[in-house]
Amino acid sequence: MKYRKFSDLNWKVSEVGLGCWQIGWCWGDVTDLTAKDLLKKALDLGINFFDTSDTYGDGRSERFLKEILRSSSEKIFVSTKLGRRIRGTNYPKGYKQDPMEEFIDRSLINLGVEQIDLVQLHCPPVEICSKKETFEMMDEFVKKGKIANYGVSVYNLSEAIESIKFPNVKSIQLVFNIFRQRPAEFFLKEARKKNIAIIARGPLASGLLGGEMTKDTQFAENDHRNYNIIGEAFDVGDTFSGVNYEKGLIAAEELKKILPKNYSLSGLALKWILMHDDVTVVIPGAINANQVQNNASVSEQEDISELLPKIKSIYEQFIKTDVHNRWL
Ligand SMILES: NC(=O)c1ccc[n+]([C@@H]2O[C@H](COP(=O)([O-])OP(=O)(O)OC[C@H]3O[C@@H](n4cnc5c(N)ncnc54)[C@H](OP(=O)(O)O)[C@@H]3O)[C@@H](O)[C@H]2O)c1
């Protein structure tokens, strides 16, 4: 496993981390046993960066991480995302002082720590990202010692652009993958100039870039790939990256035709992200230890520079028109 520097902090994080939404909810039934098993595998493979949220299974995902934080002798970095516990259209109230402090206190307990390494504001609206009061509030939590650092997870690039105007924002998390290439045009470079860590989420487009799906694939009732196809529950950009399923399958088949020897489609998808030096850590989610193993192994695979133009042209041919000018 290779490691990368995270912002201006003295952190070396594994370039492949682990997304822990899957061990909370929304991805069918991932049992406690499976969750613990895949986390153990992640640690064994040198993964030391874990992304979670207090909303993932109402704290279930965080509580699994408490166990590994206790068991690991190595430093591991856990980042939780907070702000979205208030349901419905009132959710922006969650980014204010009192509720946020309540969320932090709850996550401190869930994670079993005295200080959270990195709290990411969980997809706040752009008005919250552009307000100095938001970040003054976060500075206060740092001063109190409850959190060590903070960043912002975003749906849209405008939210990221506003957030990085504030000097103590250490990271931005966004959807970045072969099917969502827009951040590479401009934003990643801007973030690099300010030494902001980039956490690339949805790297497999919810599994569309995993290479195993077909038009007949069925998803469980409690899997968002069944119930959020047009954004009924949350931003559609986090279900198949907002890409039309059938078009995504066609593009995935085109990508399979150019796979180098020893590469799977999921490997290609993760390596494509890691080929961007401005990315700090990619956080594929996994529903079993085998997927964790496959995903972690990509760190050591050979580079794919010569394929970048072909990947770009597949994106341009099949995907770009639908996604490039959304999530701005
Ligand atoms: N708003 C936010 O801030 C936000 C939103 C979304 C996600 N996230 C974070 O980002 C993380 C990852 O993104 P994501 O959850 O959207 O999903 P993703 O990483 O794009 O896709 C994960 C899914 O792909 C499949 N998969 C994983 N490894 C595979 C492999 N090697 N081969 C084939 N299939 C594989 C698995 O599903 P199947 O096997 O069932 O197909 C897995 O659940 C989340 O865990 C979460 O931490 C944050």
The ligand as a MOL file (V3000), in Angstrom:
LIG
                    3D

  0  0  0     0  0            999 V3000
M  V30 BEGIN CTAB
M  V30 COUNTS 48 52 0 0 0
M  V30 BEGIN ATOM
M  V30 1 N -22.6100 12.4080 0.7700 0
M  V30 2 C -21.4510 11.8500 1.0130 0
M  V30 3 O -20.6100 12.4510 1.6120 0
M  V30 4 C -21.2250 10.4520 0.5340 0
M  V30 5 C -22.1150 9.8780 -0.3830 0
M  V30 6 C -21.8390 8.6140 -0.8800 0
M  V30 7 C -20.7230 7.9250 -0.4480 0
M  V30 8 N -19.8710 8.4970 0.4580 0 CHG=1
M  V30 9 C -18.6690 7.7590 0.9270 0
M  V30 10 O -18.0000 7.2040 -0.2090 0
M  V30 11 C -17.8270 5.7950 -0.0140 0
M  V30 12 C -17.7610 5.0490 -1.3440 0
M  V30 13 O -18.6610 5.5200 -2.3260 0
M  V30 14 P -20.0330 4.7820 -2.6730 0
M  V30 15 O -20.5700 4.2280 -1.4170 0
M  V30 16 O -20.8730 5.7340 -3.4360 0 CHG=-1
M  V30 17 O -19.7080 3.5490 -3.5750 0
M  V30 18 P -18.5510 3.0100 -4.5430 0
M  V30 19 O -17.2960 2.9320 -3.7820 0
M  V30 20 O -18.5980 3.7510 -5.8160 0
M  V30 21 O -19.1240 1.5400 -4.8450 0
M  V30 22 C -19.1400 0.6060 -3.8280 0
M  V30 23 C -19.8890 -0.6560 -4.2570 0
M  V30 24 O -19.2760 -1.2290 -5.4030 0
M  V30 25 C -19.2500 -2.6570 -5.2690 0
M  V30 26 N -17.8330 -3.0440 -5.2160 0
M  V30 27 C -16.8710 -2.6910 -4.3250 0
M  V30 28 N -15.6800 -3.2110 -4.6250 0
M  V30 29 C -15.8570 -3.9270 -5.7630 0
M  V30 30 C -14.9950 -4.6970 -6.5760 0
M  V30 31 N -13.7030 -4.8410 -6.2920 0
M  V30 32 N -15.5140 -5.3030 -7.6790 0
M  V30 33 C -16.8290 -5.1700 -8.0030 0
M  V30 34 N -17.7040 -4.4450 -7.2520 0
M  V30 35 C -17.2220 -3.8250 -6.1550 0
M  V30 36 C -19.9780 -2.9970 -3.9770 0
M  V30 37 O -21.3710 -3.1920 -4.2160 0
M  V30 38 P -22.0060 -4.5630 -4.8260 0
M  V30 39 O -21.0120 -5.6500 -4.7030 0
M  V30 40 O -23.2580 -4.7580 -4.0320 0
M  V30 41 O -22.3140 -4.1880 -6.2660 0
M  V30 42 C -19.8190 -1.7180 -3.1720 0
M  V30 43 O -20.8230 -1.5480 -2.2170 0
M  V30 44 C -18.9880 5.4150 0.9080 0
M  V30 45 O -18.7480 4.2030 1.5850 0
M  V30 46 C -19.0140 6.6030 1.8440 0
M  V30 47 O -18.0320 6.4700 2.8420 0
M  V30 48 C -20.1080 9.7480 0.9410 0
M  V30 END ATOM
M  V30 BEGIN BOND
M  V30 1 1 1 2
M  V30 2 2 2 3
M  V30 3 1 2 4
M  V30 4 1 4 5
M  V30 5 2 4 48
M  V30 6 2 5 6
M  V30 7 1 6 7
M  V30 8 2 7 8
M  V30 9 1 8 9
M  V30 10 1 8 48
M  V30 11 1 9 10
M  V30 12 1 9 46
M  V30 13 1 10 11
M  V30 14 1 11 12
M  V30 15 1 11 44
M  V30 16 1 12 13
M  V30 17 1 13 14
M  V30 18 2 14 15
M  V30 19 1 14 16
M  V30 20 1 14 17
M  V30 21 1 17 18
M  V30 22 2 18 19
M  V30 23 1 18 20
M  V30 24 1 18 21
M  V30 25 1 21 22
M  V30 26 1 22 23
M  V30 27 1 23 24
M  V30 28 1 23 42
M  V30 29 1 24 25
M  V30 30 1 25 26
M  V30 31 1 25 36
M  V30 32 1 26 27
M  V30 33 1 26 35
M  V30 34 2 27 28
M  V30 35 1 28 29
M  V30 36 1 29 30
M  V30 37 2 29 35
M  V30 38 1 30 31
M  V30 39 2 30 32
M  V30 40 1 32 33
M  V30 41 2 33 34
M  V30 42 1 34 35
M  V30 43 1 36 37
M  V30 44 1 36 42
M  V30 45 1 37 38
M  V30 46 2 38 39
M  V30 47 1 38 40
M  V30 48 1 38 41
M  V30 49 1 42 43
M  V30 50 1 44 45
M  V30 51 1 44 46
M  V30 52 1 46 47
M  V30 END BOND
M  V30 END CTAB
M  END
